[in-house]
Each structure stands twice: as structure tokens, then as C-alpha cells.
Amino acid sequence: MSELTFNMRRVAFGGTDIGRRRVSNEDAYGLDLDLGAFVVADGMGGHAAGEVASREAVDTVLGMLRRDAVAIAALAQGGADNIRKAQRAVEAAMQAATYMIFAIAENEPEQRGMGTTLSTLVLSGSRGITGQVGDSRIYRVRRGCVSRMTEDHTLVAWQIKQGIISEQEAERSPHKNVITRAVGSRDYVQVDTMAFDLEPGDRYLVCSDGLHGYLQDEELHAYMAKHPEQAVDELIALANQRGGRDNITAIVVGVD
């Protein structure tokens, strides 16, 4: 686990846990103080390939964002051009991770088919960018209201959106864990990005499905009101108490 503070206004803490059922941890996360970048990945694939994919994805995204630090810093200045450049930097970083993981898998037969979810949060000044592939999530708690900032790229999420099944039916679906987009399964992936403004008092959560699968959205407010370190520890403990069937990873970021 690691803690960061930046600009005297923000604090972030990240942690990961193997859970109660898995024999290895295929989640990975990363935080960068200078960039204000926060990344969570949930890997998949046999022969420890999921661990390779998630770690490679996090490291590649952070490395690419450092390379494009000027574009990230300019986000703080606002303006449509700066916002678009920052969004492109986030998308390019995630595309680079996709290409890297796909190339590794093509050259190492034991790791064929590996991939990972990837959720990226970048904060600069009073603005932010999200980048999303897969079913890890980014949440925001603002003035007591909890909102999801990302869309799950799963079969059941698509079925709900199309009106084929209800959210209640989705909870019982045998296809709950079918991912429709993953980093590394091909040499290109569609990345969703979104720009937004920050407000003092905002709290952000970047997490894998090993956490959000055990939580109702409205439960987050009570946890996110705490110091990020305490929030992460308690959220991970809660997921384990409720079953811990998967690896559990969370980063909590506070803006004050």
C-alpha cells in the first residue's frame, strides 16, 4: 500500500488484497504523485498471465502519461484544446498498454489470451479525465451523492442498456463476468474517456470488481467520508467479509 499527497489539497491511498478464494493476485494498481494519476487493472489469463497483464498495463499507462506530462499539466489551464489533448494522452497511454500486452502474448505462447481491465483517473488543477476499458470502475462522491463515472464493458451491462434484461435479472445472470472489452486481447481496443471538473470535498474511488461486486452504490458515501487510508482498509475488509471471491483493489482520492 502507498499514500500520496499533492498540491496541499489532495490525498490518495491505494491497496490490494488477494481475497479469500484466489491463490494469486491478478490485480494491480499504481499512483503517481507528480502526475495526479491513479490506475487499477484486473488481469485475466492462465499460467500467471493475468498478473503479467495487469502489472504491465499499469506500468505502461503511468510511463506513457509521464511522457505526456505537458499535456496532463495543461489540463489544469482548461480550454477545449487542452482538455482534448489530455483525453488523447490518456487514450494513447491505454492503447499503448493494449499493444504491449498483445505483443508479449504473441511472443510467449504460455501467455496467449491474457488481458486486463484498465481504469485510469487523472487529476490536474481543478479538472480530471477518466479512461475506461472493462469492468473495473471509477466512482465519485460529491455533496453526499454517489455516481459511477465509468460504464462496465460486460455482456450483462450491454443487455441492460438494450433493455433485454433488468438489473435484478443481471444479478442472477450466468454471464455476469463476461467482458466485452479488454486491454491486450487484440492490438487495439476502444477506450472510453471523459473530462470533468473537480469540486472541493470530492472523493473518488478507482476499484476492481472484487470490491464493487460486493457493494451497493449508496453504501459508498459512509466509507468515502473517511480518510482515504481508512476508507481503503475498510472497503477491502468489507469485501472479504462478504465473501472475498476475487482479488480486491481500491484507490481512494480526496480533494479538499
C-alpha positions as CSV (number, residue, x, y, z in Angstrom):
1,M,0.0,0.0,0.0
2,S,1.1,3.6,-0.7
3,E,0.0,7.1,0.2
4,L,0.3,10.3,-1.8
5,T,-0.4,14.0,-1.1
6,F,-0.2,16.7,-3.7
7,N,-1.0,20.5,-4.0
8,M,-1.8,20.5,-0.3
9,R,-5.4,19.8,-1.3
10,R,-5.5,16.2,-2.2
11,V,-4.7,12.9,-0.5
12,A,-4.8,9.4,-2.0
13,F,-4.3,5.9,-0.8
14,G,-4.3,2.5,-2.6
15,G,-4.4,-1.1,-1.5
16,T,-4.9,-4.6,-2.9
17,D,-5.7,-7.9,-1.4
18,I,-5.8,-11.5,-2.7
19,G,-9.2,-12.1,-1.2
20,R,-10.4,-15.4,0.3
21,R,-10.7,-17.7,-2.7
22,R,-7.9,-17.0,-5.1
23,V,-4.4,-18.5,-4.9
24,S,-2.8,-15.4,-6.6
25,N,-3.5,-11.7,-7.0
26,E,-4.1,-10.8,-10.6
27,D,-5.0,-7.2,-9.7
28,A,-2.5,-4.3,-9.9
29,Y,-2.6,-0.6,-9.2
30,G,-0.4,2.4,-9.4
31,L,-0.3,6.0,-8.2
32,D,1.9,8.9,-9.4
33,L,2.3,12.0,-7.2
34,D,3.6,14.4,-9.8
35,L,1.0,13.5,-12.4
36,G,-2.0,13.0,-10.2
37,A,-2.6,9.7,-12.0
38,F,-4.4,6.7,-10.5
39,V,-4.7,3.3,-12.3
40,V,-6.4,0.0,-11.4
41,A,-6.1,-3.2,-13.6
42,D,-7.8,-6.6,-13.1
43,G,-5.9,-9.2,-15.1
44,M,-7.1,-12.5,-16.7
45,G,-5.4,-15.5,-18.3
46,G,-3.8,-18.7,-17.2
47,H,-0.2,-19.5,-16.1
48,A,0.0,-16.2,-14.1
49,A,-0.6,-14.3,-17.3
50,G,-3.3,-12.2,-15.6
51,E,-0.7,-10.9,-13.2
52,V,1.7,-10.1,-16.0
53,A,-1.1,-8.3,-18.0
54,S,-2.3,-6.1,-15.1
55,R,1.1,-5.1,-13.9
56,E,2.3,-4.4,-17.5
57,A,-0.8,-2.3,-18.1
58,V,-0.4,-0.2,-15.0
59,D,3.3,0.4,-15.6
60,T,2.8,1.3,-19.3
61,V,0.0,3.7,-18.6
62,L,1.9,5.5,-16.0
63,G,5.1,5.6,-18.2
64,M,3.2,7.0,-21.1
65,L,1.4,9.6,-19.0
66,R,4.8,10.7,-17.7
67,R,6.0,11.1,-21.3
68,D,2.9,13.3,-22.0
69,A,3.2,15.2,-18.7
70,V,3.0,18.5,-20.5
71,A,-0.5,17.7,-21.9
72,I,-1.6,16.5,-18.4
73,A,-0.3,19.6,-16.8
74,A,-2.1,21.8,-19.4
75,L,-5.4,20.2,-18.4
76,A,-5.3,22.5,-15.3
77,Q,-5.4,25.6,-17.5
78,G,-8.8,24.5,-19.0
79,G,-9.9,25.3,-22.6
80,A,-11.3,22.8,-25.1
81,D,-7.9,22.2,-26.8
82,N,-6.1,21.4,-23.6
83,I,-8.9,19.1,-22.5
84,R,-8.9,17.2,-25.8
85,K,-5.1,16.9,-25.6
86,A,-5.3,15.4,-22.1
87,Q,-8.0,13.0,-23.2
88,R,-5.9,11.9,-26.1
89,A,-2.9,11.4,-23.8
90,V,-5.0,9.1,-21.6
91,E,-6.4,7.2,-24.5
92,A,-2.9,6.8,-26.1
93,A,-1.5,5.5,-22.8
94,M,-4.1,2.9,-22.6
95,Q,-3.7,1.9,-26.2
96,A,0.0,1.6,-25.6
97,A,-0.8,-0.9,-22.8
98,T,-3.0,-2.8,-25.2
99,Y,-0.4,-3.1,-27.8
100,M,2.3,-4.0,-25.3
101,I,0.3,-6.8,-23.7
102,F,-0.8,-8.2,-27.1
103,A,2.8,-8.2,-28.3
104,I,4.0,-10.0,-25.2
105,A,1.3,-12.7,-25.6
106,E,2.1,-13.2,-29.3
107,N,5.7,-13.9,-28.4
108,E,5.2,-16.0,-25.3
109,P,2.8,-18.9,-26.0
110,E,2.1,-19.6,-22.3
111,Q,0.6,-16.1,-22.1
112,R,-1.6,-16.2,-25.2
113,G,-5.0,-14.8,-24.5
114,M,-4.0,-12.7,-21.5
115,G,-5.7,-9.4,-20.9
116,T,-6.8,-7.0,-18.3
117,T,-9.4,-4.4,-17.4
118,L,-8.0,-0.9,-17.0
119,S,-9.4,2.2,-15.3
120,T,-7.4,5.4,-15.2
121,L,-8.1,8.6,-13.3
122,V,-6.0,11.7,-13.9
123,L,-6.4,14.9,-11.9
124,S,-4.7,18.2,-12.8
125,G,-5.7,21.5,-11.1
126,S,-9.4,21.6,-10.9
127,R,-10.1,19.2,-13.8
128,G,-9.9,15.5,-14.4
129,I,-10.0,12.8,-17.0
130,T,-11.3,9.2,-16.8
131,G,-10.2,6.4,-19.1
132,Q,-12.0,3.0,-19.1
133,V,-11.8,-0.5,-20.6
134,G,-13.5,-3.4,-18.9
135,D,-15.4,-3.7,-15.7
136,S,-13.3,-2.1,-13.0
137,R,-14.9,1.2,-12.0
138,I,-14.4,4.8,-11.1
139,Y,-16.9,6.4,-8.6
140,R,-17.3,9.9,-7.4
141,V,-18.9,11.0,-4.1
142,R,-19.9,14.7,-4.3
143,R,-22.1,16.5,-1.7
144,G,-23.4,13.2,-0.4
145,C,-24.3,11.8,-3.9
146,V,-22.6,8.7,-5.3
147,S,-22.2,8.4,-9.1
148,R,-20.5,5.9,-11.4
149,M,-18.1,7.7,-13.7
150,T,-17.5,4.7,-15.9
151,E,-19.5,2.2,-17.8
152,D,-18.9,-1.6,-17.5
153,H,-17.9,-3.3,-20.7
154,T,-19.6,-6.5,-20.0
155,L,-22.3,-8.6,-21.7
156,V,-24.9,-8.0,-18.9
157,A,-24.3,-4.3,-18.9
158,W,-24.9,-4.3,-22.7
159,Q,-28.1,-6.4,-22.1
160,I,-29.4,-3.9,-19.5
161,K,-28.6,-1.0,-21.8
162,Q,-30.6,-2.6,-24.6
163,G,-33.5,-3.5,-22.4
164,I,-33.0,-7.2,-22.8
165,I,-32.7,-7.9,-19.1
166,S,-33.4,-5.9,-15.9
167,E,-30.7,-5.1,-13.3
168,Q,-32.3,-7.7,-11.0
169,E,-32.0,-10.3,-13.7
170,A,-28.4,-9.3,-14.3
171,E,-27.6,-10.1,-10.7
172,R,-28.6,-13.7,-11.3
173,S,-27.1,-14.0,-14.9
174,P,-24.6,-16.8,-15.6
175,H,-22.9,-14.3,-17.9
176,K,-22.1,-11.7,-15.2
177,N,-18.3,-12.0,-15.7
178,V,-18.2,-11.9,-19.5
179,I,-16.1,-9.0,-20.5
180,T,-16.8,-7.4,-23.9
181,R,-13.6,-5.2,-23.9
182,A,-10.2,-5.9,-22.5
183,V,-6.7,-4.5,-22.8
184,G,-4.4,-6.9,-24.6
185,S,-6.9,-9.3,-26.2
186,R,-6.2,-7.6,-29.5
187,D,-3.7,-5.0,-30.6
188,Y,-6.3,-2.2,-30.4
189,V,-9.2,-1.5,-28.0
190,Q,-11.9,1.2,-27.8
191,V,-11.1,3.4,-24.8
192,D,-13.9,5.5,-23.2
193,T,-12.6,8.8,-21.9
194,M,-14.5,11.6,-20.1
195,A,-13.4,15.1,-18.9
196,F,-15.0,16.7,-15.8
197,D,-14.5,19.5,-13.2
198,L,-13.4,18.9,-9.6
199,E,-15.0,20.4,-6.6
200,P,-13.6,20.8,-3.1
201,G,-14.8,17.9,-1.0
202,D,-14.9,15.4,-3.9
203,R,-14.0,11.8,-3.2
204,Y,-13.0,9.4,-6.0
205,L,-12.8,5.6,-5.9
206,V,-11.0,3.5,-8.5
207,C,-11.6,-0.2,-7.9
208,S,-11.7,-3.7,-9.3
209,D,-14.9,-5.8,-9.4
210,G,-13.7,-7.8,-6.5
211,L,-14.7,-4.7,-4.5
212,H,-17.7,-3.2,-6.3
213,G,-19.3,-6.6,-6.8
214,Y,-20.0,-6.6,-3.1
215,L,-21.2,-3.0,-2.7
216,Q,-24.4,-1.1,-3.3
217,D,-23.5,2.3,-4.7
218,E,-25.3,4.1,-1.9
219,E,-23.1,2.3,0.7
220,L,-20.0,4.1,-0.6
221,H,-20.8,7.5,0.9
222,A,-20.2,6.4,4.5
223,Y,-16.8,4.9,3.7
224,M,-15.6,7.6,1.4
225,A,-16.3,10.3,4.0
226,K,-13.3,8.8,6.0
227,H,-9.6,9.4,5.4
228,P,-8.6,7.6,2.2
229,E,-6.3,5.2,4.0
230,Q,-9.1,4.2,6.4
231,A,-11.6,4.0,3.6
232,V,-9.4,1.6,1.5
233,D,-8.7,-0.6,4.5
234,E,-12.4,-0.8,5.5
235,L,-13.6,-1.3,1.9
236,I,-11.2,-4.2,1.4
237,A,-12.2,-5.7,4.7
238,L,-15.9,-5.4,3.8
239,A,-15.4,-7.2,0.5
240,N,-13.6,-10.1,2.3
241,Q,-16.3,-10.2,5.0
242,R,-19.0,-10.6,2.2
243,G,-17.2,-13.5,0.5
244,G,-13.9,-12.3,-1.0
245,R,-14.3,-14.5,-4.0
246,D,-12.0,-12.4,-6.1
247,N,-8.9,-10.2,-5.7
248,I,-9.8,-6.8,-4.2
249,T,-8.2,-3.5,-5.2
250,A,-9.1,0.1,-4.4
251,I,-7.6,3.6,-4.7
252,V,-9.4,6.4,-2.8
253,V,-8.6,10.0,-3.7
254,G,-9.8,13.0,-1.7
255,V,-10.0,16.6,-3.0
256,D,-10.1,19.3,-0.3
